[in-house]
């Protein structure tokens, strides 16, 4: 791999893809290519085949997916299953058939069983039942992992799957109907703070569930660095967790965000809403032994994310596809 290698980043306008693009540009890579969903529908097999034939990338990073929070996953399981299968299958198969030797597939920690032992190890995949609220998305991602593993085993190509923990950062989805927990909290606390400033009255924030589940959060720029590391090294195995190796409760996360945003009101927990998986902590020892580990603290990452959110308030709209 050299700095002139032609690298296609699928999903380069999304939170993860844009972070990878920025990282590689900053590190001197000069031949990056990307297409928006309007320019190239990754669900269209023929269109993807024509793109690969014309552009002839030498390496592919798959950061493209239909993503969303608990509500979106629970209400639209068919779309989350089928569209993600179409996207990743088209990319993986076209890359393989065009002779591309390097492919990095990005997945999610939701591939692991709902009640798997903690912290989650790579070998726990397919060892139990999935979390029902995002089962469709998880099944799609597991299929992508297995496709990359099969190509690696059968053809000896360097196809690697990276499973990040919960990601956050600039260009996240802050739509309250479709976002994940961390960006949704940032928006809720910010809007409550602004309303308190306007009215002079206390403005509580309502959050879902009990607040007791524990989660791990990785700043997206660290994820981009992990992708670069994988791009530049031939790792010995097909699947690696990417995370920070420690977690906190949703209540603790809420208090941290509340403090950074500057909201002084009460927090109300809606226990009628689902909590999701009780705990998701990644075992990151395998990637650490290979030579990479996260650097950004949660507090620093939250401050950077909130600053970006405030600067880009006018851009937050409805559901989007990365």
Protein Blocks (a to p, Z undefined) as FASTA:
>chain_A
ZZkbccddehilbmklmmmmmmmmmnopabbccddfklpcfklmklmmmmmmmnopabdc
dfbdcdddfklmmmmmmlmmmmmmmmmmmmmmmmmmnopabdcddddfklpcfklccddd
fklgopaccdfklmmmmmmmmmmmmmmmmmmmmnopacddddddddedehiafbfklmcf
klmmmmmmmmmmmmmmmnopacddddehjhlaccddddfklmmmmmmmmmmpccfbfbdc
ddehpacdfklmmmmmmmmnopabdcdddfkbcebjfbacddfklmmmnopacfbdfklm
mmmmmmmmmmmmmmpccdddZZ
